Amino acid sequence: MIDLSVRYLGLELRNPLIASASPLTRSIDNLRELERHGIGAVVLPSLFEEQIEHEEMAIEDLHWYGRESSAEALDYRPPLPSSSGSSQQYLDLIWEAKNALKVPVIASLNGTSVGGWLKYAQAMADAGADAIELNVYLVPTDFTITGAEIESRIVDLVLAVRGSISIPLSVKVGASFSSVANMMFRLVSAGADGLVLFNRFLQPDIDLENLKVDPKVTLSNSDEIRLPLRWIGILRREITASLAATSGVHSVDDAVKLLLVGADAVMMTSALLKHGPAHVAKVRRDLEDWLVDHEYESVAQMRGSMCQAHYGDPLAFERANYMNALVSYQGPHV
Ligand SMILES: Cc1cc2nc3c(=O)[nH]c(=O)nc-3n(C[C@H](O)[C@H](O)[C@H](O)COP(=O)(O)O)c2cc1C
């Protein structure tokens, strides 16, 4: 009997496959299907800083509406919108997901700045979330702000969320830092129990027919695992916090490669949007077969065996590999 179980953010998962945040994880029916097909844990779609702030501004407007128009109005306070807002719907989703599933349910908060919206981290914990994934989806475009300032801002955000909850916290970020290894180390030092690597940033396209900028959502492919693969392989050497890979995980080969370099868990969105929740059962079965064929008894036994610290040629993860690969390129015209 092959043991697929892993520990992620201190939680026991029956296997390392996690459904990452997407519209698929918004419906209880889909979550049930994912669990039935063997998922190890689920991440709910994000509640966004913008959603919360928009809602709070609307509530504030209601408070002040009519107050200054007459003396009586000063005592009139219109009823607040009750459970109709997106933040309340989100807390309901956590509660329903927890009641429907046995596997861990991770809630996701998505934003970039320290502010009142962060109180929802505690509300998510109160609603029953097993952990919180903080997604810092940041595209710094201000010409006057330095990389160091951006990094401090992200670290402050992690410190603020860490300080407000006692359940496990993971941080999902992009890879665009001058010193990725140092930044990841700082996030863990600020209190992240795990890192989700890496955000897949949507790039705008141009719609040539209508001459409009089109923020097109495209699904990933397996080539995209190579960015998290390199960095998880390198980070595993020093970072003992949980590491989850996101971007490009479609097949068992993708999952195994990431586990070999040291990922504790691998996340899937595009593959599940493309093939549906039943795809989990295939990848899970294929993972079991791969371990049997390669004479492993458990995921724990193979996990990290090819990280930079254990691999015979550590430079393979670094720049030297780049030069060799370019110089030895062969193709039809070379
Ligand atoms: C349609 C769609 C919606 C997504 N929504 C969220 C979200 O709400 N929060 C989040 O952190 N990531 C979100 N993601 C990103 C995914 O969780 C995942 O990190 C990304 O798609 C890369 O993984 P993949 O290659 O398996 O698709 C979304 C992705 C897609 C395609």
The ligand as an SDF file (V2000), in Angstrom:
LIG
                    3D

 31 33  0  0  0  0  0  0  0  0999 V2000
  -10.1350   31.6620  -14.2190 C   0  0  0  0  0  0  0  0  0  0  0  0
   -9.1290   31.7080  -13.1030 C   0  0  0  0  0  0  0  0  0  0  0  0
   -9.4750   32.2740  -11.8670 C   0  0  0  0  0  0  0  0  0  0  0  0
   -8.5440   32.3380  -10.8220 C   0  0  0  0  0  0  0  0  0  0  0  0
   -8.8950   32.8860   -9.6320 N   0  0  0  0  0  0  0  0  0  0  0  0
   -7.9680   32.9780   -8.6360 C   0  0  0  0  0  0  0  0  0  0  0  0
   -8.3060   33.5420   -7.3780 C   0  0  0  0  0  0  0  0  0  0  0  0
   -9.4330   33.9510   -7.1250 O   0  0  0  0  0  0  0  0  0  0  0  0
   -7.3220   33.6150   -6.4420 N   0  0  0  0  0  0  0  0  0  0  0  0
   -6.0490   33.1530   -6.6450 C   0  0  0  0  0  0  0  0  0  0  0  0
   -5.2120   33.2230   -5.7420 O   0  0  0  0  0  0  0  0  0  0  0  0
   -5.7190   32.5910   -7.8190 N   0  0  0  0  0  0  0  0  0  0  0  0
   -6.6400   32.5060   -8.8130 C   0  0  0  0  0  0  0  0  0  0  0  0
   -6.2950   31.9430  -10.0060 N   0  0  0  0  0  0  0  0  0  0  0  0
   -4.9140   31.4530  -10.1850 C   0  0  0  0  0  0  0  0  0  0  0  0
   -4.8490   29.9380   -9.9110 C   0  0  0  0  0  0  0  0  0  0  0  0
   -5.1640   29.6390   -8.5610 O   0  0  0  0  0  0  0  0  0  0  0  0
   -3.4650   29.3690  -10.2380 C   0  0  0  0  0  0  0  0  0  0  0  0
   -2.5080   29.8860   -9.3320 O   0  0  0  0  0  0  0  0  0  0  0  0
   -3.0010   29.7020  -11.6590 C   0  0  0  0  0  0  0  0  0  0  0  0
   -4.0370   29.4730  -12.5980 O   0  0  0  0  0  0  0  0  0  0  0  0
   -1.7980   28.8400  -12.0650 C   0  0  0  0  0  0  0  0  0  0  0  0
   -2.0900   27.4730  -11.9310 O   0  0  0  0  0  0  0  0  0  0  0  0
   -2.5000   26.5180  -13.1690 P   0  0  0  0  0  0  0  0  0  0  0  0
   -1.3600   26.5000  -14.1050 O   0  0  0  0  0  0  0  0  0  0  0  0
   -2.7720   25.1880  -12.5370 O   0  0  0  0  0  0  0  0  0  0  0  0
   -3.7060   27.1200  -13.8150 O   0  0  0  0  0  0  0  0  0  0  0  0
   -7.2220   31.8480  -11.0490 C   0  0  0  0  0  0  0  0  0  0  0  0
   -6.8960   31.2770  -12.2790 C   0  0  0  0  0  0  0  0  0  0  0  0
   -7.8180   31.2030  -13.2910 C   0  0  0  0  0  0  0  0  0  0  0  0
   -7.4190   30.5760  -14.5990 C   0  0  0  0  0  0  0  0  0  0  0  0
  1  2  1  0
  2  3  1  0
  2 30  2  0
  3  4  2  0
  4  5  1  0
  4 28  1  0
  5  6  2  0
  6  7  1  0
  6 13  1  0
  7  8  2  0
  7  9  1  0
  9 10  1  0
 10 11  2  0
 10 12  1  0
 12 13  2  0
 13 14  1  0
 14 15  1  0
 14 28  1  0
 15 16  1  0
 16 17  1  0
 16 18  1  0
 18 19  1  0
 18 20  1  0
 20 21  1  0
 20 22  1  0
 22 23  1  0
 23 24  1  0
 24 25  2  0
 24 26  1  0
 24 27  1  0
 28 29  2  0
 29 30  1  0
 30 31  1  0
M  END
$$$$
